[in-house]
Amino acid sequence: MSNYQFIELYAGLRPDGQPVVERLQVEILDDDSCKLIKSPSFVQGVAKGDNVKLNQDERTFELIKRSGNLSIRVFAKQDIGAIEADVTPRLEKLGGSLDFENERLLVYSIHVSCGFKEIEAILNDHIGEETESAWFYGNVYDPADGVTPLNWWQEILKPQ
C-alpha cells in the first residue's frame, strides 16, 4: 500500500538571506526513503521519480537513486498560458508531464532518453526574449556553480 506524504526540503536563500523551503509530495518507501511524485519548482538536483533520503535536519537530503527524468522549469514575466499551450502537448508526445503550473512558472518532467536535442528544440522554439520567458534544467548542472554538468545521464544513455 502506498504511503503518500509531504516533506519540506531546503531550496536555497532568498535575496534577503531568508531560507526557501519547498513542500513536496512523496511516496514513503519501505526503507523510509522518499520517491518524489513531481519535479520540484526550486529544489535543485532532483526530479520526479527520484529516490531521496531525508537527513537528520529533515530539510536536506541524500539522493539515493535517479529516475532518469529531467526537471525543466519555465519562468515568464507575463502570463505563461500561451507558452504552456504550445509546449505541454509537444513534451507530452515525448512522454513528458506538466508537474506544476501557475501564472509565471511551469515545471515539467521528461525522461532523459527523449534526448537533450529534441527537448531543447521544443523549449527554444517557444521560450525566450520574444515571450519574456526563460527555461532551465533543475537537475542537469551542479547546484554549487550552475554550469558544471552532473553527467548522471551518461550511464542511462550508454548503449547496452
N, C-alpha and C positions, 0 to 999 in steps of 0.2 A: 504494500500500500504506500502510495506517495505521501510524503510529508512536506508540504509547501509552507515556507515561512518567509519573512523579510529579514534581511540583515542590513546593517549600515557599514559602509566602507569609506575610509578616508580618500578624498579625491584631490586634495591639494589645498592651497591657501588662496583666499580672495585677495584682491589688491590691498585691502585694509589690514591684511595679516590674519584674519579670522579663518579657521579651518572650514573646508567644504566637505560635507559628508553626504553621500548618496545612499538612498534606501533602495535595495534591490531584492526582487523576488527570487528565491532559490528553492531547489528541492534538496532536502537534507538526506544524504545517503547513509547507508549502513555504517560506514566508518566515521560518521559525523562530519564529513566534508560536505561541501555545498556545490550543487550544479546550478549555474546561472540560467535562468529561464529566458532572459533577454539580454542583449548587449547594453552596457551602461551608457549613460549620457556623458559622464565626466570621469569616472574611474578609468585610469589608463592601464593598458597591458592585457586586458581580458575581453572576451566576447561571449555571446550566447553559447551555452553548452559546455563552457569551460568548467573544470572542477577545481575549486579552491578550498583551502582550509583556513579558518579564522585563527589569527594569532591570539595570544593571551589578552592583548588590549581590546580585542573584539572589534577593532576598526581596520586594522591592517590584515593582510592575508598572504598566504603562500600559494602559488599556483601549483596544483598537483598534476593536472593533465589538460592539454588543449583539445578543443573540439575540432579544430581546423577551420573554424569560422573567423572571418574578418569582421571587425566592428568598424562601421563607417558613420561619421557624424557630419551632418549638413547644417550649416548655420546661415541665416539670412537676416538682412536689415529690415526687409519688408515681409509681408505675409508670405509664407512659404508654400501656400496651397498649390500654386501653378507648378512649382518645382516638383512637389510631391506627385501631382497628377501625371507629370511627364516621366519621372524617374522610377517610381514604385512599380508600375507594370513591367518595365524593362528588366529591373532587378528580379522581380518575381518570376519572370520567364526563365531566368538562370537558376532559380531555386532560392533566391534571397527572400528576406522578410523585413517588413517595416516593424520595428520593435517599439518605437516611441515617436509621437508627433505632437508638437504644439505649434503656435503661430510663428515661431522663429527657429525651431530645431526639429530635425528628423534624425532618427538613429536606425540604421539598417544592420542586418547580419546576413552574410553570404559566405558560402564555403570557398576557401582559397583555390580549390580545384577548378573553379569557374574561370580563373585566370585574371591576373592583375590587369593585363592589357584590355581585355573585354570590359571589365568593371570600370576601369578608369576612363575608357572611351565614353561610356554611358554618362558617367558623372561629369566629365569635362564638356560634353555636348550641352548640358543643361545648367551647369553651375559655374559662376564666375562673375566678372565685373558687371556684365550686362544685367544680370539678375540680382546684383548686390549680394552675392552669396559666396560661400566657400565650403569646401568639404575636406575632411581629414580622416585618416585611419586612426582608430583608437587603440590598436594593438599590433602595429607594424614596426613602430620606432621606439627606441629606448626612452622611457619617460624622463630619464635624467637629463638628456640633451635634445630630444625631439628629432634627431636626424640619423642616429645610428640604427640601421635595420636590425631587428631582433633575430631574423632568419629562422624562426621556428617552423616555417612552412617548407624548408628545404627537405626535411625528412618525409613530410607528407607528399610532396610533389615528385620525390625521387622515383624514377622508373623502377618497376618491380622485375 
